[in-house]
Amino acid sequence: MRRLGRQLAAAALLGCAAMASALAQGDWPAKPIRFIVGFPPGSSPDVVARALSPGLTQALRQPVVVENRAGVTGMIAAEAVARAPNDGYTFLVTSGSSMSISVHTLPRVPINPDKELVPVAAAARIELFLVSDARQGFRNFSEFMAFAKANPGKLTYGSPGTGSAPHVATEMLRAQSGINVVHVPYRGASPALQDLLGGTTQFLFDPGIALEHVRAGRLRLLAVGSTKRSPLFPDTPTIQELGLADFDAGTTHGIYAAAGTPPAIVNRLNAEINKLLAQPQVAQQFTAIGAEATPMSAAEFGALIRRDSARYGAIVRERGIKE
């Protein structure tokens, strides 16, 4: 009789847990949702989060609140989300470089993203643009490469910091072309751009903030560091087209949740985000920063991040890049 009682009690507990889980997913969301951004206001991940939050607030009928927790190339925010309850109310919005490059360059990564986070939705593919000071003598990519090879060590380039996506992109360029150029790391993309405009450095890979200066003629766009041409500059070829096979410096900003978040919630948020990415007013906000909306399933996003991480990890190890 006691054994039967224990079995009935266990069954009741399991039934209650299952019912609670079903109710939690069926009623989701029942309170405001937090988007924790791993970078400061005005950064490209912040643009992504704020472009999506109004539409998600309307679709989910709950406020989607954007909170910035910058630091350690997005890892402070990543750790906060990984440690948060996996109930579908706290999500990470971060850069592709944080998940595919910084995990290889940081001396200590506070979490294991593969085990402690789950991909929810891709948002935007961030492309890099190879730009130079317009006062330099080279007018296109071929002339730039010829000058760099004829003058080893003479050209300097800025980046947002050691181990950043623009730094790794330039190391990829160096590895494939054999040029010898000098790295000047800065604390962010903006100061690197200012020194390029001031003539302290001669070129850099730009994540999109220099495009207004390209249009104004102060900087020259030499090539696009992605697999296809940018719709913003359709006449500018990619580095692949110009002879460096398989060159791709793109990364994908996206949304993640704590491991164990119910799949029904992940799939619902993925579907709502993909609907928004198809809307012109959202896509235009991404285009303005040189990015492209990238709707895909959560599984496809996870596979993309793993591929990017593998190829960037290889170049980081080969070139000995450490933050």
Disulfide bonds with the S-S distance in Angstrom:
none
